[in-house]
Every structure is written in structure tokens, then in C-alpha cells.
Amino acid sequence: MEVTTEAKRIMVVALGKLYSSRTQRGGLRLHRSLLLTMVMKSARDMYHAAQETVEWEAAEQQESPAEEPTDAQMELQEGKPLSSTGEEVESSPAKLRRDAYNKENMSPPRPAQHSRKRRGKAAVEPDFLPCKKAKLEQKNSPHQLILSTVLLCEYMNCSSEVGAPPAPMPVQRAIAAC
Amino acid sequence: MGEDAESPKINHTFLRDYVTEADVISTVEFNQTGDLLATGDKGGRVVIFQRETDSKGESEEVGETGDSGEYNVYSTFQSHEPDFDYLKSLEIEEKINKIRWLPQQNAAHFLLSTNDKTIKLWKVSERDKRPEGYNLKDEEGRLKDISTITSLQVPVLRPTDLMVEVRPRRVFSNGHTYHVNSISVNSDGETYLSADDLRINMWNLGITDRSFNIVDIKPANMEDLTEVITAAEFHPHHCHLFVYSSSKGTLRLCDMRSSALCDRHTKLFEEPEDPGSRSFFSEIISSVSDVKFSHSGRYLLTRDYLTAKVWDLNMDKGPVETYQVHEYLRSKLCSLYENDCIFDKFECVWNSSDSVIMTGAYNSFFRMFDRETGRGVTLEAWRESSKPRAVLRTRRVYSGGKRRRGDVGVDSLDFTKKILHMAWHPSENIIAIAATNNLYIFQDRVNPETQLQ
């Protein structure tokens, strides 16, 4: 739990630093931006690894299918047990496809934009990061950290409120584009 | 900073401690003889100090060489001005990133100074005579009335007050897209290199409109960028060899005889990562902030956030010596990351005989390590405790175990007082330490040889 909290904090701080470095005198410092990007990736990977461990444990327990203890802060789709079928945690793409399928059945239709997002790893979109896009109250598939989208919202100052957003950029492109 | 928010009276201590950003020293460098010491600051100025040579009764002991050893201001000039890149709408800082002296060839001294984008060659010369007795001009320089001239005289040179003139002789511009972090003069005396985040260029000191690109690590797709160049230096004796360090903690030795573009290293120096010490910040703290060849040319000294390492050029598997500079900070990396200190770039230096290495730390502390014994000592560069002629006393940071009087706790370290830049005299035990806007010069008087206290 501490790992995920710390990972989140580190990511938030990194984002803040990257954002403020754009207005720094002397221009964007490539070395610093690169290190911040690596820290963010590192934190994201550790966060994801911690998440998967937790999911694994929950799947093994096969007990109360309600929210994960570690994910109390994370949004879970209401009424959808995490491991309703008691399956093991699948590989990310398969799980995501299943989730997507379930969502279509169970949640109100989301805007088309969301379905085109690249789903890299299974993680929840954290709620602490402000997003300029209007968010649905009903969250997306659980355990989905759409880091690239978050970056897109916060960092790139995209104007995607109108029309479809560009494909979510990997972190490095965000740096390169500055 | 000493402010007392609750005091009804105005506390003026903060005025004394207030540091103009422009006065912060950003580089320190001795010339090859050690007689001159140059500092560059964030405001783009260069201040040159010269060592006093006449004793003037300052030296107390019989048998001293006559060098009182005091460094006094010799010259000050504005090297770089703030600039603007109109194409990219970017401001270019005037901060002097590095100064390097050229080997002296005549009465004048030459130095290279660089900011983020432009390198300049400056000529520092003395003038202590001036011609007098012009025929057409009078003493003030006004033209004489020709009808008053009845005879011709030959102007003669007469001694005058010493004047130090500094003139820009070359400006090497438009060579770098990214920020220049290093310059290094080649032992051939004709060329020098300049390194930015992704490229290293080699220049001829006499030619300003072109340079050779000798290293280019820019990926075709910037998304694939994984490392940048952090420092570069020519070998002190072999004019075909140079080394550069990267943000990943690796060193690359390149031989310019092998190919024109030295993207493929001749030797790669890398220490395998210890998987047990992996953390969120492993990449940041492994980034090398400085690399220096030893005077012998056999060893390399590198500095990363927590350690200083000595590498043998003949062994690329790992460093031969590793010195913990401030290991007590390893558990504080998260807060150091939040307050940006984890990005600080410390320099490191060798002494003249390559037996001692020195590097900076926080709280105005700097560290010296004796390579023979492996022992390290912590010293402090702080005005209050350093009166002239006072002996530097060793300090300790308390991080567990028996606490002695005078020990400083890790949590009371002042992280705004960082010693990033320093220089060691090329032949004597004299060190120059830059502490924010102050320059400290310490000399080993007791034993001018090599013994450390």
C-alpha cells in the first residue's frame, strides 16, 4: 500500500516539475526532463507491479469480491466484483478486452473517445490527477492507469474537449514535443 | 535565513544573508601554473584572481618560498550577456557553465568561457607601459596645432600603472542545439571540445565558423531517448582520447583515430547495478555529474549523487575505488527529490599527485578522501567558522551510533548551502571552494607537501 501511495506521489511531483520546467528561464533542460520521465516510469511500473500483486492476492483469496483494500481510493465499477468468476488474473490485454466487453454491457455508453485510448497496463485511473476532460461519474474499467492520457490532459494542454483527442502519447513524446 | 516572524522588530539578518542570484558562482578553475584563478557566475561575469608573489612581510616562517599565497582580484569582465533565440522563443541564460584556461604560450593568458550555447575565447593581457612623446598629439591626446611643432621626437615607452585588459578574441557560436555542459582543451594546444546533452563538437581554437561533430547520441526518434551526455574531457596527454559520461552512469572512452564520428566507444566503463538497492530514484542518483582524468592520465574520477568513484582506464568492469560522500542521504531521497536537491550536480577534483580526491556536499561541507588509506574527512566552508589563518576543523554528520559534540544531525543539514564547484591548485595544496556567492581559498601551510590533517 505504501508503495502505491509513494508511487502516486512521485508521479504527481514529477508531473508538476515537468510542467513548471516549461516556463523556466533558459529553456527546457533535457537532462532533467529525462530523469523526471524515468522516475515517472519507474513509479508507474512499481505501482503497476504492486497492483498486480494485490490483484493476485485478492484472486487467490476468493473472498469478499468487493473493493480491494489497497484500492480503497481507486474507483471500482459499481456492482462489478473484481474476480466474480474466481479467475486468475489474466494477462493485461485479455483482461482489458473482457473488461471492455463487460463495460459495454454494464455501463452507460461512454463517449467514443475513451474506447480509442491505448490501454497499456491494467490499472485504475487515479482520481487525484486533475483532468481537463469531463469525466464520467461511472468510472472506466478498474485498475487502469491511463498515465499517457493523464499526461495528455495535464501536460500537453490538448484541446481535445472539442472533437476526438489524438492518440495518447507515450511519455517521451511529451518531452520531445516541448 | 534567520528571520523571526514573531518578533515585533524588523529583523535585518535576512538582508545580510540575501544573495543576489547573479552573484552565485557557477564555475572555478585554476590555470596551469596556479597563479591565476578564474570564477564564473550566474550573471555572466568572470572574476580572475592572481596570486601575490612578493612576500611583503606576510610570510612568517623563514624558508618560505616567498609566495604569500594570497589571491587578489586581478580582473573582472562581463563574459556573456543574456541572449534570446528568436527561432525557438527561448531565453539563453548568461550563466557561465565552465571556464578552461589555455596553456600559456606568451605573456598573455587565454581562457575559454561558455554559457549554454556560446563559447568565447578571452585574451587577458597586462599593460604596464605606455608610449609618450607623440608628435601630433599632446599629453591628453588632443591634436596639436601643426604650426607649433618645431622638432620631431621619437615616442618612448614609459612605465605606467598596471592595467589588465581583457578582450574577446573568438566567439564560437551556433555549434549547439542543446545546453553546453563541458568544454575541454586538448593537449595538442590547438583544439578543444564542447559537449551538450546529445552532441560533442571539436573546434580549432582559431576557427569559429565550423566545428567537427565527434559524438552524436541523438536518436532518430526522440521518444527513444534514454540517456544524455553529462560531462566530457580530453585525456591530459593523448590528444586522440577523450571520455564522456552519461546520465545512466556509464563512461565512454573514445579514440578519434578510429573514426571521424566516435559514436562507437573504444571502451565502455559501467558498474553493474546492485539489484538490492533499487529504488524509484536509482536512475537519478546514478547519473554522473562530473568526470575528471587524473593528472597521470591513468585514472578517471566520477561523481554521482551519493558517491565518488575512481576508475582505472585499463579496467572497464567497474570502479577500482568507491567513496561514500553522504550515504546518510540515501534514506532521504524522496524529500531530496521533492525539493529538487536530487538534481544537484556536484563536481569532483584530484589533487596534484592524484593521491587525494575532493568533492562537495550540503551544509557548506566538502569531503576529501585519501586514496591510500581510503579515509575521508569532512570540512566546512563557512564564513563564521573560518577566520583568516584559522585551521579548518573536521566536521561529522551524525547518523546513528555515538554522537560527539559538534556533530550535525542529518535533519539539520542546510540543503540550500551546497558546495557544487571547486578547484585544486595544479601543484600545491591550495583549494578553491565556491559556496553560493562566496569563494573560499584554503591553503595547506603546515606542510606544503601532501600530508592531510
Interface residues (C-beta under 8 A of the other chain):
Chain A: E6 A7 I10 V13 K17 R25 G26 G27 R29 L30 H31 R32 L34 L35 M38 V39 S42 A43 M46 P170 Q172 R173 I175 A176
Chain B: D85 K88 L90 E91 I92 E93 K95 D116 Y178 H179 D197 L198 M222 E223 D224 L225 T226 E227 V228 T230 S247 F280 F281 S282 E283 I284 S287 C334 Y337 E338 D340 F343
